[in-house]
Amino acid sequence: MSDLEERTDDEAPIAVLGIDLGKNSCSLAGMDATGAVVMRKRLTRDAIVAFAATLPACVIAMEACCGAHFLGRTLALHGHAIRLISPEYVQPYVKAQKTDDRDAEAIAEAATRPTMRFVSLKSEAQLDLQILHRVRERLVNARTALINQLRAVLLERGIVLPKGRVNLMRRLEELMAGDPAVSARTRTLLADLHKEWAGLDQKIKAYDDELAALTREDEQARRLATIPGIGVINATALLAAIGDGSAFAKARDLAAWLGLTPRQHSTGGKTKLLGISKRGNGYLRKQLIHGARAAMPHLAAKPNPLGTWLQTMLTRAHPNVVVVALAAKLARIAWAVLHTQKDFDRQALAAA
């Protein structure tokens, strides 16, 4: 272990403490006000809390990874300023070969940079809402995989079913009630898959009802849900991801964080715009695009500035491109609703 493992009282106080989180043990690197490393330790998560309680108030930096929000909230109770950093922004500060001690030092150094971007510390309520969305998404993916398997099994037996989940369920029930030209073993398997599908539908509906109840109870969620293309799913997903939106200085910052703005590859004074960056929260970006796709026909038919903008875009760009552009606009509108703490105004949407 390094000679800096133990810190004596005559050493400079720690101004920034970088923590490289691990499953059981974590590496710590303490820097003084000049940026010099004055301490290195290796502690368990529980020992970190006890150690931080003995330190004067300082900046504690960690990578925004699993467990960082809980530990950050715990350490903040001792008066420390918590800074969470995206791992991709820490990587350039790692010197020489990668070790846990080097990672902790790089985290501490990155936290001192004036232009560094930090991740907002999520509350327990936000994490609960995020987990709810993650579990629901896993069930939706499982249901999609099951439906695809059902189609493949029946297609191999010459039974072609129509597109659409509702049509498939109706046709499958008719086949099960009749006498399909399949073996007895296949009929048993189809019955099991049908039962599993019904169970997934029931679980997903229960989560949807819970999200709807949360939306009715939360004022910000109710405001967001009134925006066309942002219903219960998107409203609660936005609150879970960004809270009140205070981490973003302007609406475009949110759209850029969601990866809905073009990538740039510019040099020599020549600006070249490419496809969307697809950075940030992929789940939320996907949901916003789905919402924009559902709302676009209705919005494009309206005789207002937004409808005119959509109609003009559709004449010169592919509909999929227009959908993404509309999703970016809806994200900016959502930030404005959260930032102003005012009810959504459809007239403002028309002038957006």
C-alpha positions as CSV (number, residue, x, y, z in Angstrom):
1,M,0.0,0.0,0.0
2,S,1.2,3.6,-0.6
3,D,3.0,5.7,2.0
4,L,-0.1,8.0,1.8
5,E,-2.3,5.3,3.2
6,E,-2.5,6.9,6.7
7,R,-3.0,10.6,7.1
8,T,-1.5,12.5,10.0
9,D,-3.0,15.5,11.7
10,D,-0.3,17.9,10.5
11,E,-1.1,17.2,6.8
12,A,-3.2,19.6,4.8
13,P,-7.0,18.9,5.2
14,I,-8.8,17.0,2.5
15,A,-10.6,19.3,0.1
16,V,-11.8,16.7,-2.4
17,L,-12.3,13.0,-1.7
18,G,-12.5,10.7,-4.7
19,I,-14.1,7.3,-4.2
20,D,-13.8,4.4,-6.7
21,L,-16.8,2.3,-5.8
22,G,-16.5,-1.5,-5.7
23,K,-18.9,-4.3,-4.8
24,N,-17.2,-4.9,-1.4
25,S,-14.2,-2.6,-1.0
26,C,-13.6,0.8,-2.4
27,S,-10.5,2.9,-3.1
28,L,-10.3,6.4,-1.7
29,A,-8.0,9.3,-2.8
30,G,-7.9,12.6,-0.9
31,M,-6.6,15.8,-2.4
32,D,-5.9,19.1,-0.6
33,A,-6.7,22.5,-1.9
34,T,-3.7,22.6,-4.2
35,G,-4.6,19.3,-5.9
36,A,-1.9,17.2,-4.3
37,V,-2.8,13.7,-3.2
38,V,-2.5,13.6,0.6
39,M,-4.3,10.3,1.4
40,R,-5.0,6.9,-0.1
41,K,-7.2,4.3,1.6
42,R,-9.1,1.1,0.8
43,L,-12.3,0.7,2.8
44,T,-15.6,-1.2,2.7
45,R,-18.7,0.7,2.0
46,D,-19.8,0.8,5.7
47,A,-16.3,2.0,6.7
48,I,-16.5,4.8,4.2
49,V,-19.5,6.2,6.0
50,A,-17.8,6.0,9.3
51,F,-14.6,7.6,7.9
52,A,-16.5,10.4,6.2
53,A,-18.2,11.3,9.5
54,T,-14.8,12.2,10.9
55,L,-13.8,14.5,8.1
56,P,-14.5,18.2,7.9
57,A,-17.0,19.1,5.2
58,C,-15.5,18.6,1.8
59,V,-16.3,17.6,-1.7
60,I,-16.9,13.8,-2.2
61,A,-16.8,12.7,-5.8
62,M,-17.9,9.3,-7.2
63,E,-18.7,7.8,-10.6
64,A,-22.4,7.7,-11.3
65,C,-22.8,3.9,-11.1
66,C,-24.9,1.4,-9.1
67,G,-25.0,2.3,-5.5
68,A,-23.6,5.8,-5.9
69,H,-26.9,7.6,-5.3
70,F,-27.6,5.8,-2.0
71,L,-24.0,6.3,-0.7
72,G,-24.2,9.9,-1.9
73,R,-27.3,10.6,0.1
74,T,-25.8,9.0,3.1
75,L,-22.6,11.0,3.0
76,A,-24.5,14.2,2.3
77,L,-26.1,13.8,5.8
78,H,-22.6,14.5,7.2
79,G,-22.4,17.9,5.5
80,H,-20.3,16.9,2.5
81,A,-20.9,18.2,-1.1
82,I,-21.6,15.2,-3.3
83,R,-20.6,15.2,-7.0
84,L,-21.4,12.3,-9.3
85,I,-19.6,12.1,-12.6
86,S,-20.3,10.1,-15.7
87,P,-17.6,7.4,-16.1
88,E,-16.8,8.5,-19.6
89,Y,-15.8,12.0,-18.2
90,V,-13.4,10.4,-15.7
91,Q,-11.5,8.2,-18.1
92,P,-9.3,11.1,-19.6
93,Y,-7.9,11.8,-16.1
94,V,-6.6,8.3,-15.5
95,K,-2.8,8.4,-15.5
96,A,-0.6,5.5,-16.8
97,Q,-2.0,2.1,-16.1
98,K,-5.5,1.6,-14.7
99,T,-5.7,0.6,-11.1
100,D,-8.4,1.3,-8.4
101,D,-6.1,3.9,-6.7
102,R,-5.6,5.6,-10.1
103,D,-9.3,5.6,-10.7
104,A,-10.0,7.2,-7.3
105,E,-7.4,9.9,-8.0
106,A,-8.8,10.5,-11.4
107,I,-12.3,10.9,-10.0
108,A,-11.1,13.4,-7.4
109,E,-9.2,15.4,-10.1
110,A,-12.1,15.4,-12.5
111,A,-14.4,16.8,-9.8
112,T,-12.2,19.9,-9.5
113,R,-12.5,20.9,-13.1
114,P,-14.6,24.0,-13.6
115,T,-16.2,22.8,-16.8
116,M,-17.0,19.3,-15.5
117,R,-20.6,18.1,-15.9
118,F,-22.1,16.4,-12.9
119,V,-25.0,13.9,-12.5
120,S,-27.8,15.1,-10.1
121,L,-28.2,13.0,-7.0
122,K,-31.4,11.0,-7.2
123,S,-33.8,10.8,-4.3
124,E,-35.1,7.5,-3.0
125,A,-38.5,8.3,-4.6
126,Q,-36.9,8.8,-8.0
127,L,-35.0,5.5,-7.7
128,D,-38.2,3.7,-6.8
129,L,-39.9,5.1,-9.8
130,Q,-36.9,4.2,-12.0
131,I,-36.9,0.6,-10.8
132,L,-40.7,0.4,-11.5
133,H,-40.0,1.4,-15.1
134,R,-37.1,-1.0,-15.5
135,V,-39.1,-4.0,-14.2
136,R,-42.0,-3.1,-16.5
137,E,-39.7,-2.8,-19.5
138,R,-38.3,-6.2,-18.7
139,L,-41.8,-7.7,-18.7
140,V,-42.7,-5.9,-22.0
141,N,-39.5,-7.3,-23.6
142,A,-40.4,-10.8,-22.3
143,R,-43.9,-10.5,-23.7
144,T,-42.6,-9.4,-27.1
145,A,-40.2,-12.4,-27.2
146,L,-43.0,-14.8,-26.3
147,I,-45.3,-13.4,-29.0
148,N,-42.5,-13.8,-31.6
149,Q,-42.0,-17.4,-30.5
150,L,-45.7,-18.1,-30.8
151,R,-45.8,-16.7,-34.3
152,A,-42.8,-18.8,-35.3
153,V,-44.3,-22.0,-33.8
154,L,-47.5,-21.6,-35.7
155,L,-45.9,-20.5,-38.9
156,E,-43.9,-23.7,-39.0
157,R,-47.3,-25.5,-38.9
158,G,-48.8,-23.4,-41.7
159,I,-50.8,-21.1,-39.6
160,V,-50.1,-17.4,-40.4
161,L,-51.5,-15.0,-37.8
162,P,-52.3,-11.2,-38.4
163,K,-50.1,-8.4,-37.2
164,G,-50.9,-6.8,-33.9
165,R,-50.9,-8.1,-30.4
166,V,-54.7,-7.9,-30.0
167,N,-55.4,-9.7,-33.3
168,L,-52.9,-12.4,-32.4
169,M,-54.5,-13.0,-29.0
170,R,-58.0,-13.2,-30.6
171,R,-56.9,-15.6,-33.3
172,L,-54.9,-17.7,-30.9
173,E,-58.0,-18.1,-28.6
174,E,-60.1,-19.1,-31.7
175,L,-57.5,-21.8,-32.6
176,M,-57.4,-23.1,-29.1
177,A,-61.2,-23.3,-28.9
178,G,-61.4,-25.1,-32.2
179,D,-59.5,-28.0,-33.6
180,P,-56.2,-26.7,-35.1
181,A,-54.2,-28.9,-37.4
182,V,-51.4,-29.3,-34.9
183,S,-50.2,-32.2,-32.7
184,A,-51.5,-32.7,-29.2
185,R,-48.1,-31.9,-27.8
186,T,-48.1,-28.6,-29.7
187,R,-51.5,-27.7,-28.4
188,T,-50.4,-28.3,-24.9
189,L,-47.4,-26.0,-25.5
190,L,-49.6,-23.4,-27.1
191,A,-51.8,-23.5,-24.0
192,D,-48.9,-23.0,-21.7
193,L,-47.6,-20.0,-23.8
194,H,-51.1,-18.5,-23.9
195,K,-51.3,-18.8,-20.1
196,E,-47.8,-17.2,-19.7
197,W,-48.8,-14.4,-22.0
198,A,-52.0,-13.7,-20.0
199,G,-49.8,-13.6,-16.8
200,L,-47.4,-11.1,-18.3
201,D,-50.4,-8.9,-19.4
202,Q,-51.7,-8.9,-15.9
203,K,-48.4,-7.9,-14.4
204,I,-47.8,-5.2,-16.9
205,K,-51.3,-3.8,-16.4
206,A,-50.7,-3.7,-12.6
207,Y,-47.5,-1.7,-13.2
208,D,-49.4,0.6,-15.6
209,D,-52.1,1.2,-13.0
210,E,-49.5,2.0,-10.4
211,L,-47.8,4.5,-12.7
212,A,-51.2,6.1,-13.5
213,A,-51.9,6.4,-9.8
214,L,-48.5,8.0,-9.2
215,T,-49.3,10.5,-12.0
216,R,-52.6,11.5,-10.5
217,E,-50.9,12.1,-7.1
218,D,-47.9,14.0,-8.4
219,E,-48.5,17.6,-9.6
220,Q,-45.5,17.7,-11.9
221,A,-46.4,14.4,-13.5
222,R,-50.0,15.6,-14.1
223,R,-48.6,18.7,-15.8
224,L,-46.3,16.6,-18.0
225,A,-49.0,14.1,-18.9
226,T,-51.1,16.8,-20.6
227,I,-48.4,17.4,-23.2
228,P,-49.4,15.6,-26.5
229,G,-47.1,12.6,-26.9
230,I,-46.1,12.5,-23.2
231,G,-48.6,10.4,-21.3
232,V,-48.3,8.5,-18.1
233,I,-45.2,6.4,-19.1
234,N,-43.2,9.4,-20.4
235,A,-44.2,11.7,-17.6
236,T,-43.1,9.3,-14.8
237,A,-40.0,8.3,-16.7
238,L,-39.0,12.0,-17.0
239,L,-39.5,12.6,-13.3
240,A,-37.5,9.5,-12.5
241,A,-34.6,10.6,-14.7
242,I,-34.4,14.4,-14.3
243,G,-36.6,15.3,-11.4
244,D,-37.5,19.0,-11.6
245,G,-35.0,19.5,-14.5
246,S,-32.8,21.9,-12.5
247,A,-29.7,20.1,-13.7
248,F,-30.2,21.5,-17.2
249,A,-29.7,25.2,-17.8
250,K,-31.9,25.3,-20.9
251,A,-34.4,23.1,-22.8
252,R,-31.9,22.2,-25.5
253,D,-29.5,20.8,-22.9
254,L,-32.2,18.2,-22.0
255,A,-32.7,17.2,-25.7
256,A,-29.0,16.9,-26.1
257,W,-28.6,14.8,-23.0
258,L,-31.3,12.5,-24.3
259,G,-29.3,12.0,-27.6
260,L,-32.0,13.7,-29.7
261,T,-29.7,16.3,-31.2
262,P,-27.3,15.8,-34.2
263,R,-23.7,14.8,-33.7
264,Q,-21.1,17.2,-35.1
265,H,-17.9,16.4,-36.9
266,S,-16.6,19.9,-37.7
267,T,-13.1,21.0,-38.6
268,G,-11.4,23.9,-40.4
269,G,-14.4,26.1,-39.9
270,K,-16.7,23.7,-41.7
271,T,-19.7,22.4,-39.7
272,K,-20.9,18.9,-40.5
273,L,-24.0,17.6,-38.8
274,L,-24.6,13.8,-38.7
275,G,-27.3,11.6,-37.2
276,I,-28.6,12.0,-33.6
277,S,-26.0,11.3,-30.9
278,K,-28.0,8.6,-29.1
279,R,-26.3,9.5,-25.9
280,G,-27.9,9.6,-22.4
281,N,-30.9,7.7,-21.2
282,G,-31.8,5.3,-24.0
283,Y,-35.0,4.1,-22.4
284,L,-36.4,7.6,-22.1
285,R,-35.3,8.5,-25.6
286,K,-37.1,5.5,-27.0
287,Q,-40.3,6.3,-25.0
288,L,-40.3,9.9,-26.2
289,I,-39.9,8.8,-29.8
290,H,-42.8,6.4,-29.5
291,G,-44.9,9.1,-28.0
292,A,-44.0,11.5,-30.8
293,R,-44.8,8.9,-33.4
294,A,-48.2,8.4,-31.9
295,A,-48.9,12.1,-31.6
296,M,-47.5,13.3,-34.9
297,P,-50.6,12.6,-37.2
298,H,-52.9,14.4,-34.8
299,L,-50.5,17.4,-34.4
300,A,-49.7,17.6,-38.1
301,A,-53.4,18.0,-38.9
302,K,-53.8,21.1,-36.7
303,P,-53.8,24.5,-38.3
304,N,-51.3,26.1,-35.9
305,P,-47.6,26.9,-36.1
306,L,-46.6,23.4,-34.8
307,G,-48.8,21.7,-37.4
308,T,-47.4,23.9,-40.1
309,W,-43.9,23.1,-39.0
310,L,-44.6,19.3,-39.1
311,Q,-46.2,19.5,-42.5
312,T,-43.2,21.4,-43.9
313,M,-40.8,18.9,-42.4
314,L,-42.7,16.0,-43.8
315,T,-42.3,17.5,-47.3
316,R,-38.5,17.5,-47.1
317,A,-37.6,14.7,-44.7
318,H,-38.4,11.1,-44.0
319,P,-41.2,10.6,-41.5
320,N,-38.8,8.9,-39.1
321,V,-36.6,11.9,-39.1
322,V,-39.6,14.2,-38.4
323,V,-40.6,11.9,-35.5
324,V,-37.2,12.3,-33.8
325,A,-37.3,16.1,-34.4
326,L,-40.8,16.2,-32.8
327,A,-39.5,14.1,-29.8
328,A,-36.7,16.6,-29.3
329,K,-39.3,19.4,-29.3
330,L,-41.5,17.6,-26.8
331,A,-38.5,17.2,-24.6
332,R,-37.8,20.9,-24.7
333,I,-41.5,21.6,-23.9
334,A,-41.3,19.2,-21.0
335,W,-38.3,21.0,-19.6
336,A,-40.2,24.3,-19.9
337,V,-43.1,22.9,-18.0
338,L,-40.9,21.6,-15.2
339,H,-38.8,24.8,-15.1
340,T,-41.6,27.3,-14.9
341,Q,-43.8,25.1,-12.6
342,K,-46.8,26.2,-14.6
343,D,-49.6,24.1,-16.1
344,F,-49.1,23.2,-19.8
345,D,-50.6,25.7,-22.2
346,R,-51.7,24.4,-25.6
347,Q,-51.3,27.9,-27.0
348,A,-47.7,27.8,-26.0
349,L,-47.4,24.5,-27.8
350,A,-48.9,26.0,-30.9
351,A,-46.2,28.7,-30.8
352,A,-43.3,26.5,-29.9
